[in-house]
Amino acid sequence: EETTLGGHKIPRGALIIISPWIVHRHRSYWHHPDHFDPDRFERDDDPMTGAYMPFGIGPRVCAGASFSTVEATSVLAGVTRHYNFKAEKPEEVFPETGIALRSQSEIRCKLIKRSHMTH
Ligand code: HEM
């Protein structure tokens, strides 16, 4: 049925899409939203509940959230411990919307061995 959300009239049957990508870069919620600053999500400066929601929020929150966080952290830590990644053409990297956000094309990178490691 027709309703009102945040002052907006929503007609019956309307399709509503909530984009975490946009919410995570919204200037009403974040300082310097366009800067590459992944640490912003680590600092406790989430300005309001729901402004950071990579796994959704509420009763239907992602069932794999804890697993994915541990998996991604351990894979990234395992790889970046040995190599730095340098995109060959960073100016050609564009995000594309689908079920999940992804790169429009493959991102070719040079792997540079980190010299301070002994193995
Ligand atoms: C980085 C990886 C992942 C991301 C970013 C992600 C994100 C999400 C998001 C945004 C939702 C929708 C939440 C909502 O409706 O509000 C979701 C739902 C769900 N995810 Fe994930 N997910 C990831 C990995 C996984 C993995 C590895 C599993 C299983 C092992 C999983 C299982 C589920 C399930 C079962 C739901 C549906 C929950 C429900 O509707 O009750 N996800 N996920």
Residues whose N, C-alpha, C, O or C-beta is under 5 A from the ligand:
A	BS01	HEM	P54 F55 G56 I57 P59 R60 V61 C62 A63 G64 S68
